[in-house]
Amino acid sequence: MAAVSAALALAACGPSGSDERAAGDREARYRRVVEDPHPRPADVIEAAGAPTGVARADDGSLLLTFDAGNVEDDEGPAASAWRIVGPDGRTVAEHAEHGDAEAVRAEFKGVPGGFVRVPTGESADGAYVLDVHGRRHAVDITHTPLRTRPGDVLLAEPEPTLVYRPATRTVAPPAGVPDDAVRLAVDERGTAWSLDQSLTEAPDRVIRQRDGRTLGSTAVPRPYAGGALTARGGTAALSLLQGDDVRGLLLTTDGGGHWRTVLGGGVPWRELKRGPEFLVLDLLTDGRLLVGEEGGRYWLADDRSNGAFHELRTPATFTSFAVSGTTLYGIADATTATYGLVKGEGLWVSRDGGGEWRRLGRRGSPEAGTAAPPA
């Protein structure tokens, strides 16, 4: 794991008066990186200050993506990089390239054997696989829908809606998804969960399917509409919206056999201020649900029943959050391109449900003095 933390830049600041010089040096280095037609990965990573995303393969390898954009304008030159770090914390492979500040940021998803690039347009074009050694492999892109089965990974939704099948390195639309589906989740059992948004006065519905067959559906309770959707291990959760606000969850823990509405449980839903597009909703492999919002607060369920939640103490303000297995990843970064660094900038990791966080250094090992004690 190889996030660049604020300490890397701040450590260069010596006695009083040197901070200003260090800031000027950093600005000059940043400008050189984004204008360089052939930037070095290490330079892009240092300029970026923190990763924009983290993906984990099944062997524990991480792929971190980094971006450095034009600070003065949302147009102009930019640079991007990715770095793969092995389970032992050593850098395995890295790559950087010059680009444009208007380009869509690269996103990868962890899959068995490596990482798959998420396409950025309205088709599957641009998808490819990086194995855990950084070697690039083509994928088989087909327009023939696949019946979802165990091991399939949701790659993109809703436009286009695509799944990735690691066994054959195939990208395709999933079979049987309703035309009015606006959200989709695919769990490790191969069950496709979709949110069907009616164009009439009928309520939204959550529909579950496997192998192209519909297993059942449930109506979203009034007066709510459906929002974000996640599913894993027989548990599925849908955020409930009232207007532009998140007000709770529709939840099943037995594969869709029984559903319940969670409007409390320790999450102060009315204090979520950033809107549904900033909601974080994810499941740990032990069945616990994570709820929060980017740049704000986060809550983790006490157990797999997901009836009660407790707020996480985080060491910095996380602009993005990810879950892999039972490990939590939080990224602290500026929300727009900047020459400076924000407090606690970098990648933070918790392996005990948010009790303790450690910021990870350049070589992927925990940095001294970065442990965050529980509340």
Salt bridges, closest charged atoms under 4 A:
GLU27 OE2 - ARG31 NE 3.34
ASP43 OD1 - ARG40 NH2 3.00
GLU46 OE2 - ARG29 NE 3.81
GLU72 OE2 - ARG31 NH2 2.96
ASP88 OD2 - ARG90 NE 3.74
GLU94 OE1 - ARG83 NH2 2.76
GLU97 OE1 - HIS95 NE2 2.98
ASP131 OD2 - ARG135 NE 3.23
ASP131 OD2 - HIS137 NE2 2.91
ASP152 OD2 - ARG165 NH2 2.84
ASP245 OD2 - ARG247 NH2 3.47
ASP254 OD2 - HIS258 ND1 2.59
GLU271 OE1 - ARG297 NH1 2.55
ASP286 OD2 - ARG288 NE 2.93
ASP302 OD1 - HIS310 ND1 2.63
GLU311 OE2 - ARG297 NE 2.83
GLU356 OE1 - ARG358 NE 3.80
GLU367 OE1 - ARG359 NE 3.76
